[in-house]
Each structure stands twice: as structure tokens, then as C-alpha cells.
């Protein structure tokens, strides 16, 4: 089985925790970690710096399409970040746990 880490950001702790809980409850990922970050970017022609929460969503690649749909349906941002990176290697028992096996 193949696995990925999908990243998205939320504006605050409450939004990040609600999204993380819903992802795990729907079994779209085995684990979601929430990390405080500062984001620097340009939005609508203006430079921005915001405190955000980064969600590191780890699970099987076969659920990525459903995960993306869920994030888009539940997210409060106009244009949410949804970026996935393949997990090339890892501790096999842990990866199996991510998929619920």
C-alpha cells in the first residue's frame, strides 16, 4: 500500500482541531498532527504574515480524493492549501497502522 502526508492550514486552533477530528472520525487518515506556524505569503496583491495551524495528515494514498473533497467541504478558507507528498519509506508497522490494518 502507498501512503502520503497531506498538508493544509487553518486560521486558528478551534478550526484546526475540528477539521483534524472530522478527518480521523471519517477514517480518511490514521493520524493528524496540528502545529503552530507563521505563514508569509501574498494574497490579493498584498503581503501577509499570519499565525496559522498546519495540519499534517498521514494516511493511505487511496483515500486522497475523498480527503481532498472533505477538506474543501469543511474548510473556512476561500482557497485552502491542499498539498500531498508521497511517503517513500517508513516503519512498516506504523504505516500499516495508518491504514487501519
C-alpha positions as a LaTeX table, in Angstrom:
\begin{tabular}{lrrr}
\hline
Residue & $x$ (\AA) & $y$ (\AA) & $z$ (\AA) \\
\hline
Unk1 & 0.00 & 0.00 & 0.00 \\
Unk2 & 1.15 & 3.56 & $-0.70$ \\
Unk3 & 0.95 & 6.39 & 1.84 \\
Unk4 & 1.05 & 10.21 & 1.78 \\
Unk5 & 1.26 & 13.23 & 4.03 \\
Unk6 & $-1.30$ & 15.87 & 3.09 \\
Unk7 & $-0.91$ & 19.40 & 4.41 \\
Unk8 & $-3.46$ & 22.12 & 4.96 \\
Unk9 & $-3.58$ & 25.18 & 7.18 \\
Unk10 & $-6.30$ & 26.72 & 9.36 \\
Unk11 & $-6.59$ & 30.16 & 10.88 \\
Unk12 & $-6.91$ & 29.07 & 14.48 \\
Unk13 & $-6.77$ & 26.22 & 16.98 \\
Unk14 & $-10.53$ & 25.57 & 17.06 \\
Unk15 & $-10.84$ & 25.26 & 13.27 \\
Unk16 & $-7.75$ & 23.04 & 13.06 \\
Unk17 & $-8.93$ & 20.75 & 15.83 \\
Unk18 & $-12.42$ & 20.42 & 14.35 \\
Unk19 & $-11.02$ & 19.55 & 10.94 \\
Unk20 & $-8.49$ & 17.10 & 12.39 \\
Unk21 & $-11.16$ & 15.33 & 14.43 \\
Unk22 & $-13.52$ & 15.05 & 11.45 \\
Unk23 & $-10.76$ & 13.60 & 9.24 \\
Unk24 & $-9.90$ & 10.92 & 11.80 \\
Unk25 & $-13.58$ & 10.20 & 12.58 \\
Unk26 & $-14.29$ & 9.59 & 8.88 \\
Unk27 & $-11.19$ & 7.35 & 8.73 \\
Unk28 & $-9.66$ & 9.45 & 5.94 \\
Unk29 & $-6.29$ & 9.32 & 7.71 \\
Unk30 & $-4.72$ & 7.46 & 10.59 \\
Unk31 & $-3.14$ & 10.49 & 12.21 \\
Unk32 & $-3.39$ & 14.28 & 12.03 \\
Unk33 & $-0.83$ & 16.45 & 13.76 \\
Unk34 & $-1.53$ & 20.15 & 14.37 \\
Unk35 & 1.42 & 22.54 & 14.60 \\
Unk36 & 1.55 & 26.31 & 15.29 \\
Unk37 & 3.21 & 28.18 & 12.42 \\
Unk38 & 3.72 & 31.65 & 10.95 \\
Unk39 & 2.90 & 31.92 & 7.25 \\
Unk40 & 4.34 & 34.56 & 4.93 \\
Unk41 & 2.59 & 34.94 & 1.58 \\
Unk42 & 0.92 & 37.33 & $-0.83$ \\
Unk43 & $-2.87$ & 37.38 & $-1.07$ \\
Unk44 & $-4.79$ & 39.59 & $-3.49$ \\
Unk45 & $-1.68$ & 41.66 & $-4.17$ \\
Unk46 & $-0.88$ & 42.32 & $-0.51$ \\
Unk47 & 1.96 & 40.80 & 1.54 \\
Unk48 & 0.65 & 38.87 & 4.54 \\
Unk49 & 2.00 & 37.30 & 7.73 \\
Unk50 & $-0.42$ & 35.22 & 9.73 \\
Unk51 & $-0.38$ & 32.85 & 12.65 \\
Unk52 & $-1.91$ & 29.59 & 11.46 \\
Unk53 & $-2.16$ & 25.92 & 12.35 \\
Unk54 & $-0.57$ & 23.42 & 9.98 \\
Unk55 & $-2.28$ & 20.05 & 9.75 \\
Unk56 & $-0.03$ & 17.12 & 8.81 \\
Unk57 & $-2.47$ & 14.45 & 7.69 \\
Unk58 & $-0.95$ & 10.98 & 7.32 \\
Unk59 & $-2.77$ & 8.12 & 5.65 \\
Unk60 & $-3.18$ & 5.84 & 2.64 \\
Unk61 & $-2.96$ & 7.42 & $-0.82$ \\
Unk62 & $-6.12$ & 5.58 & $-1.87$ \\
Unk63 & $-8.11$ & 7.99 & 0.33 \\
Unk64 & $-6.60$ & 11.22 & $-1.05$ \\
Unk65 & $-9.51$ & 12.10 & $-3.36$ \\
Unk66 & $-12.03$ & 11.65 & $-0.54$ \\
Unk67 & $-9.77$ & 13.57 & 1.87 \\
Unk68 & $-9.49$ & 16.47 & $-0.58$ \\
Unk69 & $-13.28$ & 16.60 & $-1.00$ \\
Unk70 & $-13.72$ & 16.60 & 2.77 \\
Unk71 & $-11.21$ & 19.41 & 3.32 \\
Unk72 & $-12.84$ & 21.53 & 0.59 \\
Unk73 & $-16.31$ & 20.96 & 2.08 \\
Unk74 & $-15.30$ & 21.71 & 5.68 \\
Unk75 & $-12.59$ & 24.37 & 5.32 \\
Unk76 & $-13.30$ & 28.03 & 6.08 \\
Unk77 & $-10.65$ & 29.48 & 3.74 \\
Unk78 & $-11.63$ & 30.74 & 0.30 \\
Unk79 & $-8.60$ & 28.94 & $-1.15$ \\
Unk80 & $-7.35$ & 26.24 & 1.25 \\
Unk81 & $-3.92$ & 24.73 & 0.88 \\
Unk82 & $-4.13$ & 21.05 & $-0.01$ \\
Unk83 & $-0.71$ & 19.59 & $-0.83$ \\
Unk84 & 0.21 & 15.90 & $-0.67$ \\
Unk85 & 3.67 & 14.37 & $-0.53$ \\
Unk86 & 4.30 & 10.66 & $-1.02$ \\
Unk87 & 5.85 & 8.76 & 1.86 \\
Unk88 & 8.73 & 6.99 & 0.12 \\
Unk89 & 9.66 & 4.80 & 3.06 \\
Unk90 & 8.80 & 4.31 & 6.68 \\
Unk91 & 8.42 & 1.94 & 9.59 \\
Unk92 & 6.10 & $-0.72$ & 8.13 \\
Unk93 & 4.10 & $-1.44$ & 11.31 \\
Unk94 & 3.42 & 2.28 & 11.68 \\
Unk95 & 2.39 & 2.65 & 8.05 \\
Unk96 & 0.07 & $-0.34$ & 8.39 \\
Unk97 & $-1.48$ & 1.33 & 11.43 \\
Unk98 & $-2.14$ & 4.47 & 9.36 \\
Unk99 & $-4.34$ & 2.47 & 7.02 \\
Unk100 & $-6.18$ & 0.70 & 9.83 \\
Unk101 & $-4.65$ & $-2.71$ & 9.10 \\
\hline
\end{tabular}
